[in-house]
Amino acid sequence: SPAWVKKRASARKAARDIAGKLRQLYARRMAATAPSMSPPDNEFREFEASFQWETTPDQEKAIEEILADMQKATPIDRLVCGDVGFGKTEVAIRAAYKAVQDGFQVAVLVPTTILAEQHRLTFAARLRHTPVVVESVSRFKSAAEIRECLLRLRTGAVDVIIGTHRLLS
């Protein structure tokens, strides 16, 4: 019918528009630069060795690929997927530790307040024998605590900040 032909043409145009926008986005990303990190050193490898569990082959692969990406001068796009309890947080902790080692601050954005608190506790416990300072921002904190935390973040006294969308505001 004429209605079907019209809808199909409209869908094709929308798909072309989206493809064009994606092409432009990826062209900009390919041209963008990012600070490159140094390769893992002995201190980093000692930190890795302090992990109380055996890493899985998939964790090892993800960690090594992320560390390799971090050494490039391009922005990183990587999604780490896995079931609950399969070590995604450890992968993130190692990437965060490497970034802090190289003088950067790290923001970990999480979807829920509970997860922000869980990650704060996990990151802090895992990094307790290092000089890395971990804080969080969520609705569990008072306005005064959040202001103090953000001031410490601005002055460089906080290395890793974990939070919900409040980090974005």
C-alpha positions in Angstrom: 0.0 0.0 0.0 1.1 3.6 -0.4 1.2 4.0 3.5 3.7 1.0 3.7 5.9 2.5 1.0 5.9 5.8 2.8 6.8 4.2 6.2 9.6 2.2 4.6 11.1 5.2 2.9 10.8 7.1 6.2 12.6 4.3 8.1 15.4 4.1 5.4 15.9 7.9 5.7 16.0 7.6 9.5 18.6 4.8 9.3 20.7 6.8 6.9 20.6 9.8 9.2 21.6 7.7 12.2 24.4 6.0 10.2 25.7 9.4 9.1 25.7 10.8 12.7 27.5 7.6 13.9 30.1 8.0 11.1 30.7 11.6 12.2 30.9 10.6 15.9 33.4 7.8 15.2 35.5 10.0 12.9 35.7 12.6 15.8 36.6 9.9 18.3 39.3 8.4 16.0 40.8 11.9 15.6 40.6 12.6 19.4 43.6 12.1 21.7 43.8 11.0 25.3 46.7 10.8 27.7 48.6 7.6 27.4 49.6 5.7 30.5 52.8 3.9 31.2 53.1 0.1 31.0 52.5 -1.8 34.3 55.6 -1.6 36.5 56.8 -3.8 39.4 54.6 -1.9 41.9 51.6 -2.5 39.8 52.4 -6.2 39.4 52.8 -6.4 43.2 49.4 -4.9 43.6 48.0 -7.4 41.2 49.6 -10.3 43.1 48.0 -9.1 46.3 44.5 -10.1 45.0 43.3 -12.8 47.3 41.7 -15.0 44.6 42.9 -16.5 41.4 41.9 -14.5 38.4 40.1 -16.2 35.6 41.4 -16.4 32.1 38.6 -14.0 31.0 39.6 -11.5 33.8 43.3 -11.7 32.8 42.4 -11.1 29.2 40.2 -8.1 30.0 42.8 -6.6 32.4 45.6 -7.0 29.9 43.5 -5.5 27.0 42.5 -2.6 29.2 46.0 -1.9 30.3 47.1 -2.0 26.6 44.3 0.4 25.7 45.4 2.7 28.5 48.9 2.9 26.9 47.4 4.3 23.7 46.9 8.0 23.0 43.3 7.5 22.0 40.1 7.4 24.0 39.0 4.0 25.3 35.6 2.4 24.6 35.4 -0.9 26.4 32.5 -2.7 28.1 33.3 -5.4 30.6 30.4 -7.9 30.9 29.9 -10.8 33.3 27.7 -12.4 35.8 27.5 -11.3 39.4 30.6 -12.4 41.3 32.8 -12.9 38.2 35.3 -10.2 39.1 34.3 -7.1 37.0 35.1 -4.9 40.0 38.6 -6.2 40.3 39.1 -5.4 36.6 37.9 -1.8 37.3 40.1 -1.5 40.5 43.2 -2.5 38.5 42.5 0.0 35.8 41.8 2.7 38.4 45.0 1.9 40.3 47.1 2.1 37.1 45.5 5.5 36.3 46.2 6.8 39.8 49.8 5.5 39.6 50.2 7.7 36.5 48.9 10.8 38.3 45.2 10.8 37.3 42.0 10.9 39.3 39.4 8.3 38.6 35.6 8.6 38.6 33.5 5.5 38.9 29.9 6.1 37.9 27.4 3.5 39.2 23.6 3.3 38.7 22.5 2.9 42.3 23.3 4.2 45.7 23.7 0.7 47.1 26.2 -0.1 44.4 28.1 3.1 45.1 28.5 2.1 48.7 29.4 -1.5 47.9 32.1 -0.3 45.4 33.4 2.3 47.9 33.9 -0.4 50.4 35.4 -2.9 47.9 37.8 -0.3 46.4 38.8 1.0 49.8 39.5 -2.6 51.1 41.4 -3.6 48.0 43.5 -0.4 48.0 44.0 -0.2 51.8 47.7 -1.0 51.5 48.3 1.7 48.9 48.3 5.5 49.2 45.2 5.7 47.0 42.3 7.7 48.6 38.8 6.4 47.8 35.6 8.5 48.5 32.0 8.3 47.4 29.1 10.7 46.6 25.6 9.4 47.0 22.4 10.1 48.9 23.8 8.3 51.9 26.0 11.3 52.5 24.9 14.7 53.9 25.2 17.8 51.8 28.1 18.9 54.0 29.9 15.6 53.6 29.4 15.8 49.8 30.7 19.4 49.7 33.8 18.4 51.8 34.4 15.3 49.5 34.1 17.4 46.3 36.5 20.1 47.8 39.0 17.3 48.5 38.5 16.0 45.0 39.1 19.4 43.5 42.3 19.8 45.5 43.6 16.4 44.5 43.3 14.8 47.9 40.9 12.2 46.5 42.2 9.8 43.9 39.1 7.7 43.2 35.6 9.0 43.5 32.6 6.6 43.2 29.0 7.7 42.9 25.7 7.8 41.2 24.4 10.5 38.9 25.3 13.0 41.7 28.8 12.9 40.4 27.6 14.5 37.2 25.9 17.4 39.0 
